[in-house]
Amino acid sequence: MTNADFMDEEQFVDEEPDFPTVFGIQLSPIVIAVLLALVGIGAAVFLFLNFLQPTLQKKGELEAQVQELEGQIQDPAEADRLIAEADERAAAAEQLQADVLALFADESSLETLLFDINERVKSANAQDETELAILSRFEVNEGASGVVNDGSLGEAVNGRLNRLVYNLEMEGNYRQTRSILRGIERLQPLLLIQDFKSEVQSVERTILLDENFEVVDIESPQPRLKTSFKIDALAPAEPLPPEAEEGGETPEGEGT
């Protein structure tokens, strides 16, 4: 028997490895493997929430759009119907805009406004040539004309309408005055009558007596009215030209 036979058996027991310890937990290979697995799971969740999930959602939206387009292609009749309805609505809106703009005055209608009103006066005189109605005043009121910004026609149209004001005076009997005013109302441009005033002028009446000094009934002339008013002709306001930028180039031919 050798000395080796008497060696302490404890010498043959493997010594326990010395692993590092963190927060009281010994980082053995098994623990490290578990931690790495947990870290991998966290990273995977982070990548899914921040990159993959939004991408999948976007893909789903694109697929839905593709399906919708495919449905429209598969049903061309429905697509044609929707297009026709859209074109019809656009045409109706365009026609409505044209109809509304036609109600307002334009340059051509304003140029002939005096002529048109005189024609109404002549038409009233044609029915009664014994006492003629006259247009005694027709002039532009420059001070009251311009772009509407005073809210008198509503806040919504401020800056959008241009107002040209005319001062008018005329004389005639009641029937003639009514006929002229109705004729003005029928004119094509949109006209507003403002500050209307009408006064009855004195009329001389002749009284004849017979031989018995009794009054002889005679037809007295109709009283004449002196009427004054303002006409507001409304037209869409033209857009203001853009202001020249400071320090901009001088237009050709102006200055040196």
Phi, psi and omega in degrees: 000134182261176180293334181294334181290340182259010180290146182298129181298336181296337180291340181269357178277128181297134177287141181290129182298151181264096181267150179293154181239131179233125181052038177078004180251123180283123185277077176280166179305324180292316179297317179299319179297319178295317180297317178299323178295318179295318178299320178297320178296316178299317179296320179296317178297318179299313180297322181294314184291325188261340184232306186288316182298312176301323179295319178295320178297316179298319178299319178298320178296317179296320178296323178295319178295319179298317179297321179296316179295320178297323178296321178293322179292322180290340180236071183298333180296318179294319178297318179296322179295317179296320179295318180296320178296319179296318178296321180295318178295320179295319179295321179295319179295321179294319179294320178298319178298318179296320179295320180293316180296330180293338179287336184272163179285155173225180186299318183292319181290328179287328180294331182256011184297315179299317179298317181297319180290321177298324177296324177292325177294317179297321179296322178292325180287335181295336180273345181207096184271357180284322178230110186272140171279148182227147172261102188272344182208134174206107183211155179278133176267093184296324183294328182267353182272159178136186180292135181285117178223007186264003179075006182293336179252010182109142183298333186292336183258002178302129180080357183250346180237144175253135184244126175246119188256134177240140173262127181233146170220141178210162180229143179173169178284179185299315182297317180295316180299317179296319180296319180294317181296320178294324177295322178295322180296334182273356179296150186295312183293155179285111182240137176246131178265124183235158174051050182283129177222140179217128181237142178274125178275149179293144182237131177280129179245133179260128180249123178254140179246144177273188183295341177265012181059033174260147183289131176265123180292128176228160179279122179272148178295150178291142178296144180261146180252134172257112188243135176228146178194171176246144176246125175259115175263122185255137178217152177300135180287138177283142179297141180290142177293147179297140180290144179292134180290144179294136179077010181287174181289143177285130179306148182299131179092356180245124176070177179226000000 
